Amino acid sequence: MTLEHPMSRRRLLTISAGTLAAAAFAPAASAIAQPLVPNVPDPLVPPGKRGTILYTQRDATARRGIWNNPAPTMGYLGGPAFPDDPDDLGPLVPLPGGFREVFQFLAGVGFKQVEFAGYGQHADNQGGALPVISQGGQLLRQNFPAYLDYARALRGFLDETGLEAIGNHGFIPNTWPGGPNGGMTADDYDRFQVELEFAAILGMPYMGTGGDPTGGGAKEAWDLAGQKWEALNDLGREWRIHIYPHNHADAYGFLQDGPLVEVTVDRVTGEPLPEPMMVRGESGIRRMQYYLDITPSTKCLCEIDIYWAHSAQHRFRWYYDWDGQRRESIFSPIDQIAAQPLRYPLYHAKDGERRDEQPPGVGEGYRMIPFGDPRSDIDYDAIFRRQRPRGYHNPNYEDDTAPGGAADPGRSLRHAHISGRNMAGMSR
């Protein structure tokens, strides 16, 4: 089963204009990266569903690339034994930069989808600088046409490399129709509409944010968040675009939905407190689950960051019930997805290694590593085997720590190659 997105006339016109934009640029160079290993029989992740969020390669899109550059950044992309031998760095080579060259690289190592994390790149790359549409709290409507022309250039780069834009972490307004203080402001409405048009030009079925639906744990804040995200999805409907939130660990903490209660033991250790304290009681429901419960199942979809969900399993294991008693409840990310698979069309396939020095309830519990790294303690094989329906979900490889800085500017691209190969190598 795949998710269908019928085309409105408005959206079809914007996408058609985008597909013509590649004609304004020179033909694509040959693939920068060496080809990925052949696909395994009956792969767990279908070839068309292998993606990455470009936040992972943010250093590469932000630098000036090889095109028209007499002194490109030099780095290591791997030698003849790479990626089987990740220590085979190979010779120093010019490094791709900007969206067009990074798209060529990612397509060459087996990715089919990209999730944007903003649209900016180095101004000297093909496509130029991202036009500014908001500055100093002022919306620059006069720059909207240039902003959409820039979207058409990016769409051309996607099309020539065979990549699909699956989503974006970008602008989500603070006001919304039917919201408090008079509802949605004119600036927020106009900005949101131009962002929807930008996303439609890129062909995105989803547009979202890198943050939780709301901050804090109070039930009242999550009730308001449910209203907000439903209203924003109503605005996205004309464009056939779902508006989605992301999660960090806190989103799978416990909802504060009860009365104030007195507690006498530490939440994590269970040891007696120096003196009793008052906290708000919790029923044991997770915040994101409450959000899913109060929003329409076919309208409000989510992206689950599997690394942060595992961090939540580590961090949020105990809660205080409505009587002030300490209770244990261990979160299961795999069960969370399996119980409502259609609510999670997007994953952040971010891998992690346990931090043995951090006991449950202390720290993040994991450190980030390339996808499929032998050190992994997140069972992606089980997650991908259990997910249903087949072909619906879109896993995007992510590693916040992939950029190597000035000491190793090629690392994020090498890690993309490793992760793409590992994702392609998973078989049923």
N, C-alpha and C positions, 0 to 999 in steps of 0.2 A: 504494500500500500504506500502510495506517495501522497503528499499534501498538494492539492491543486490550488492554483491561484488564478481565477478567471480574470481576463484583461478588461478593464474599462477603456473606453475610447481615449480618455485623458491620459491614462498611463501608457497605452500603446503608442501614442504620439511621442511622448517623452523618450521611450525606449528606442523607437525607430530613429529618432534624431541622434541618440547616443551611438548606435551601431555604425553610423556613417562617420563618426569623428576620427576613426583610425586613419582615414584617407588623408588627413591633414599632416600625418607624420611619415617619416621614412619607413620602409619595410623593416620588420623586426630582425634583429641580429639572430644568428644561430644560438641555440640554447647555451646558456652560460654554464649550467651545471651538467654533470654527466648523468646519463639516463638512470632512472630507478631500476632496481632489479625487477624481473618479470613478476607479475601478480601470481599469487598462489591459487590453487583451485578452491572454489567456494570460500572466498574471503569473508571474514567477519565484518569488515567495513568495505562496502562496495566502492569501486574506484571513483565513482561520481560523488561520493560522500566524504572524501578525505579532505579536511580543511585545516586552516590555521588562522588564528587571529593575528593581525599584523602588529599588535602591540609587542609580540614576541620578537619581531624583526624591526622594531621602531628605530634602532640605530641605522639600519640599512636604508630605510625610506627617507630618513632625515639627512643623510649625507649626499654630497654631490657624487654622481655616478661616473661611469666610464665615458659616456657620450659627450663629445666635444669638450673633453677635460684633459689638458696636457699633463696634469699631475694627479691622477686618481689615487684614492686611498688604496694602499697595498695591504694584503693580508693572506690568510691561509684558508683555502676551501677544501683541502683534502688531497691526498696522493692516490696512487693506483690501488692501494689496499683499503682505502676509506670507502664506505663507513664501517666495513667489517672490523677494521682496526681503527678505532677513533683517534689513536695517537699518531697515525700517519697523516701529518698535516699537509704534506706536499710542498711545492715551491711557493714563494711569494707571488701573488697574482693581483691584478687590478680587481677591486671589489665592486659588485653591482651597487647602485644607489638610486634612490627615487623609485616611484611606483612601477614604471615600465620595466626597468631592469630587474627589480625584485620579483615582479610577476613572472618574467621569463625564467628566473632561477627557480621559483617555487613550482612552476609548471614542469620544469625539467626534472624535479625530484619527486614527482608523482602527486602533487596536490591538485585538487580540482576546484576547491572553494576557498574564499578568503572572507574573513570578517574584519571589517575596518575598525580601527581604534582612533577615529578622527581621520581627516582627509589631507592634512598638511604634509608637504615634502620640501626638500631643498629647492630653492627658487630657480637654480640653474639647470635643473633636470627637465627632460621633455615633459610638456604639460605646464611648466612654470609654477609660480607660487599660487597657493590657495587664496583667492580673493577674500578680503575681510568683510564680513557682513554685520559684525557687532563689535563696538569699540567704546570703552568708557561708559558702558551702560546704555549706549545709543544704538538703535537698529539702523543699519545703513542700507535702506531699501534700494537705493540707486545702484548698489553693487550686486543685486540679485541676478541680473542677466549674466554678468561675468561669472558669478558663482555657478550658475547652471551650465554655462559653456565649459567650465572646468570639469564638471561632472561628466559631460559628454566626452571630454578627452580621456578621463579615467575609464569610461565605459569602452572606448576604443581600445585601450591597453588591455582590458580584460578580454575583450572579444578576440583580439589577435593572438592571445596566449591560451585561449580556451578555458579561461577561469570564470567562475561564477561568484558574484558578490552575494553572500548569504545573509549578512547583517552588518550592523555598525554599533559601536559604543560612542554615542554622541549626545546631541542636545535633547534633553527632556525638560519641558517647561515647568516652572514652579506653580503656575496657575492652570486651571482647566475649566471647561464648561460645567456649570453647576457647582463649582468649588466655592470656598469661603471668600469673603471680602469682594463680592460682586462677580465672581467667576473669572473667566480667562481674560487677560489683558489683550489689547489690540496688538501690541508688540509680540507677545508670546504666541498669539494665533498666527500672525504673519510669518514669524520665524519658523514655527513648527510646520506650516504649510510649505515653505520653501525647502525645509529639510526633507519633508515627504517627497516633494518633487525631485530633489537630488537623489534620494534613495530609489525612486522609481526609474530614473534615468539609468542608474546602475543595475537595475533589475532585481533589487532586493525584495524577497518575500517577508523579511523581518527587519525591524529597526529598533534599537534599544539603547541601553545604558550599561556602564560598567559597575553600577551601584545596586544596592538592595532596593526593594520597593519603597522603603522608608527607613529612617534611623530609629534607634531605641527599641524597647521591648513592650511598651504599653499597648494594650488592646485597642485603645482609642486611636492611636496613631496608625495602626494597621487597618482599622475600619476606614479611616480617611484615605489611606493608600489604595484600598480596594476601589473606592469611588473614583479616585484620580486615574488609575490605570484602565478602568473600564471606559471612562470618558475619553481618554487618549486613544484607545482602540476604536471607539466610535469615529473619531476623526480620521484614523488611518484606513477605515473601511473603504472609503471612496477610491483609495489608491491600491486596494488589495494588499495592504501591508499590516502585519501584526506588530504591535508595539510591546516589547518585552523587557522585563527587568532581569538582572543578573543576581548572583548571590555571593557574599563572602561568608565566613563562618558564622557571624552573628545572626544572620537570617535564619539559621537552623538552631538557634538558641531557643529557650523556652519563653512562651508568651506570658507576659505579666497581665493576668486577667482576673485576679481574685482580690479579696480585701487585704488590708494591712494586717500582718500577723507578727507575732513575736517569735523569734528564732533564738536557739541557744547553742547550736553547733555550727561549725564551719561547713559551708556548702560542699567544698571539695574534699577535705580531709575527714570530716565527721567529728573532729576534735571539739571539745567544749570551747565556746567563745569566752573571752575575758569577762564580758557582761552581755546580757541579752540585747538584741537590736530588733528594730521594726523593719520589715520588708513587705513588699507586695506579694501575695501568694500566687502560685502558678498551678494550673490544672494539669500540666504536663504536655500540652499540645505545642508543637514547634511553630515558630512564627510564620515560616513560609507555608506550612501546611494550612494554617488558619487563613492565609491569603488565598490559597487555592480553594479552600472551602467556601469563601464568601464572594468569589468572582466567577463569572460564567465560564464554563469549561471549554467552550468552543471559541471564546473571544479573547480571554486573557491567558496567554501562553508565557512560558518562562525559559530562560537559559539556566541550566544547572552547571556550576563549576564543581567538578567532581573532587578536585583537590581540596577546595574549601569546605565541601560537604564532609569529607573525611576529617578535616581539621575540626569541624563542628562535633563530629562523633567523639573526638579526643577531648575537646574543651568542655562540651555541655553534656555532662553525664548525670548530674544531680540537680534537683530542684527542690524548692520549699513548697509544699502543698498548701491548701487553704486553711489547714490547721497548724501550719508552721513546722510540720514534720519534714525531715530530709528524705527524699525519695530518689531512687535510681531508675533511669530510663536510657538505654543505649541506642543511639540513632543508627540506622542502617541506610546508607545512601543507595545501595542497590535495591532494597525493598521500596524506598521512596520513589524511585523511577518506575519500578515494575508495577506499583499499585496504581499509577496514573500516567502511563507512558505518553499519551497524546498531549499532556500538558508541558512536556519537555522536548520540543523539537530540536533544540540546540544544546550541545554540551561544550564545556571547556574541558578538553581531554588533557588536563594538566597532571603530570605524574609526580609522585613523591616517594621519598625514603623516610622511614620513621626516624625520629630523634629519640634514641633510647634513653638519653639523659633527661628527657621530659616526661614525667609520669602523667597519667590521665588528669586532665584539668589544668595542666601547667603548660603554657606556651602554645605554639601552633601544633606541635606534635609531629610535623613533617618538614622536610626541606625539598625544594623543587629540583627536578632533574629532567633530562630529555625523556620524551615519551618512549616507553618500552625499554628503558635502561635496565640492565640486570639488577640494579639495586632496588628496583621498584617494590613497594609494599602496598600498592593499590591494584586490585584485581580487575583490570580492564577486560581481560578475557571473559570473566564471569559476567561483567556488566554488559558487554556486547552480545554475549550468547543469550542472555535473558531478555534483552530489550525486544519489544514487539510494538508495532508490526515491522517486519524487515523492510529496509529501505526508506524509513520515515525519518530517522534521527540523523543529525548533522554534527559529528564530533569535530571540534576545532582544536588542534594542538596548541597549547600555550605553555610558556615558561617565562615568568617575569624576570628571571635571572639570566636569560640566555645571552643578552648583549655582553661582550667582553671588554668594552671600553677601548681606550687607546692602546692598551697592551695587546689586545687580541680582537681587532675589529671584525674579523670574519667569523667569530664564534657563533653568533645567532644564526647565520646561514648554514654553518656546519651542523648545528643542532637541529635545524629544520630538515636537513638531508637525513640525519640519523632517525629522527622522529617519523618522517614520511616513510622511510624504508620499513621501520618497525610496524607502523600502522598497516602498511600494505602486506606485511608478512603474516598477519594474524589470520588463521584458517579455522574453519569449523571442524 
